[in-house]
Amino acid sequence: FPGDGYMGSLESYATAVLFRLLGPSPALLYAVPCALSVGLIGLVYRLGKSLMGKPDGVLAAAFAALAPVYLVIFGVTPRRGYIETLVFGTVLLLLWRRLAASRGPYREGSALLVLGLVSGIGFWTNFLIAPFIGTVGVLLLVRKPRLVIQPAAGWAVLGFFLGSLPFWIFNFSYEFWSFTLFDFDAGSRPEAWSRAILLLRETAPYILGMRDLSAGGLFWPSTVLLGLGYPALAAGIVWSWLKGGLRRGESGPIEAVMISVVLTAFVLVSYMSSRFGDLGAPRYLFPLYSALPLLVAGGVSFVRRRSPWGWLLIVPILAGNAVGIARAYADIREGKITATAFAGNYMGVNGVRPPDGVEGDLPRLRPLVEFLDGKGIDRVTAAFGISARLNLETAERIVAAVPLEEKNPPPSRLAVERSERAAIVTHGRFTFFEPASFERVLRALGLVFEKAEFDGWRVYYDFKTLGKASSVPIRPTGWRGEASETRDDPRLAFDRDVTTRWGSGKPKGPGIWYLLDLGRIETVHRVVLLPGIFVTDTPVGLRVEASRDKENWRTVWELPEIMPGLYTWRGQPRFDHSGIVELAFPGAQARYLRFTHLGESPPFDWSIGEIFVFSPGAGGMSGKGQTALSRARRDLIFGRRAEAQERLSCILALDRENMKAHQINSALAAGREP
């Protein structure tokens, strides 16, 4: 799950091994969580057997196998260690049973070390292991308090830090990024009663398996069966207790129920006291799926010891779960439930359905792949929801990268950047621009292109530069600047230092202008503006006028909506964080260029870090210069910032007019990755 500062990658590593052995495929993504799900059933059986005996272990395993539909569907979805949490948590409870029955410090020390290791690995994988750790701590305090308060507990602490070592290495390297998860404004949260109502009304029905996962409302067959089963079980427990209380040899079922109660208490307290209680997302209550098998099996076991018909109490519960699973399976076959439905973005009071007007399901890739194959295109720029799937489902025969905030591995980005025939692809909510504005900006860059629309897909491809593609920079010798706002020296806009700037000194608004005097009449066909260290200071829109005599002006370029960071490279559109504004127009004879701001966007200023002006002509960057620049970008993509900056310094020492080097420096100076 790239881009998150929390949740470990244990499942990813295990899947990578399978990919290495069997080749990558979407179906194989499910292998690890499915195998863990089967293993969980065995672990629940073993835990139930150790507490209550073999028949009741079977009851617990039956509930784990025929579990509430949300666990069955969400648990086998490949993502972020939710099923792993239940596996690790059940192992922790089994280790507690071993510690409770152990004799001798040697066995206790080794068991505590393993307990700590499992806790640490679970903590690295998913923070939801915390309720299990708290439950085991309470159980040890009750049964063997010396293991908690005496030096022997140091083995568990040591094991925890060894098991969670990847977590700490990551956080020391990235300024404790994981802990930003806990930063929230407590004062902005709803009252506790509001969270409790949300929990009971919306979230609990998901956990118990009463919800229709495709429609979000109650699924009445499951609701009726479970609504009868759970109260009947509770009544049976009360009846059995009143009939005879706890008899000799019957502590196992009661202990199983008490473990589930303690675990449930930890889950609910942590959930209700955090911001997760405001979200209403059932996945944050996932540890309850370790409490429910013990609660149901323990209750049925307790009643069964009073009446031979007590085992029937589990029948409506299992039947309710089975009906919900059958409904979900039918919905999956009809395409009503997909992996996206469980991505968590829209889980909560609206169920799994996205809000109106927002596409919830992942689009079918086959039409896109067939189109790209037909056009001979194997490099794509697309949002992460598309790019990650293209890379996987085509086994990187088609390589895709994200335009900004790249999450794919560096080779993907490099492959797309170096391509001279990459397509830009969007579908529904998987986009990063408004189509009409994007197309206007592409044309304003001097590009012509083909566009195809089919099955909800929009593909831009076969980009070509209109007119003469080659340019040579006009050196700033003899340049002068004027501006409507003179807080900053206008000459700072062409001093070839991206850390200095001319700024408007007031919020962006219509009518602010900057005038550049080239000192002589030149043929101008392209201009680039860099904002420098203030990437928020890019213009909203611009009008560019040219004049030979400063008296007669002609508009050569105008765009009311600019997309900063979109530029051309080798005749292809590219995106970066520099805030670059590039504009191209037919060659104009001019000595003066006037840039007038259009639109407004308070509170930020409009500023220009550097202006570059180009005339048509052969030449431009040398082959060695392009190679050095490509290597600098490669260094940055692979995180080698110092090496990249050294290369950029060498490039600029040889050629102060190398706009691409200044562009990268502009992003670096602003603290952004180009």
Buried (B, 14 or more C-beta within 10 A) or exposed (E): BEEEBBBBBBBBEBBEEBBEEEEBBEEBBBBBBBBBBEBBBBBBBBBBBBBBBEBBBBBBBBBBBBBBBBBBBBBBBBBBBBBBBBBBBBBBBBBBBBBBEBEEEEEBBBBBBBBBBBBBBBBBBBBBBBBBBBBBBBBBEEBBEEBBEEEBBEBBBBBBBEBBEBBBEBBEEEEEEBEEBEEEEEEEBEEEEEBBEBBEEBBBBBBBBBBBBBBBEBBEBBBBBBBBBBEBBEEBBEEBBEEEEEEEEBEBBBBBBBBBBBBBBBBBEBBBEBBBBBBBBBBBBBBBBBBBBBBBBBBBBBBBBBBEEBBBBBEBBBBBBBBBBEBBBEBBEEEBBBBBBBBBBBBBEEBBBBEEEEBBBBBEBEBBBEBBEEBEBBBBBBBBBBBBBBBBBBEBEBBBBBBEEBBBBBEBBBBBBBBEBBBBBBBBBBBBBEEEBBBBBBBBBBBEBEEBEEEBBBBBBEBEBEEBBEBBBBEBEEBBBBBEBEEBEBEBBBBBBBEBBBBBBEEBBEEBBBBBBBBEEBEBBBBBBBBBBBBBBBBBBBBBBBBBEEEEBEEBBBBEBBBBBBBBBBEBBBBBBBBBBBBBBEBBEBBBBBBBBBBBBEEBBBBBBBBBBBBBEEEBBEEEBBEBBBBBBBBBBBEBEEBBBEBBEBBBEEBBBBBBBBBBBBBBBBEBBB
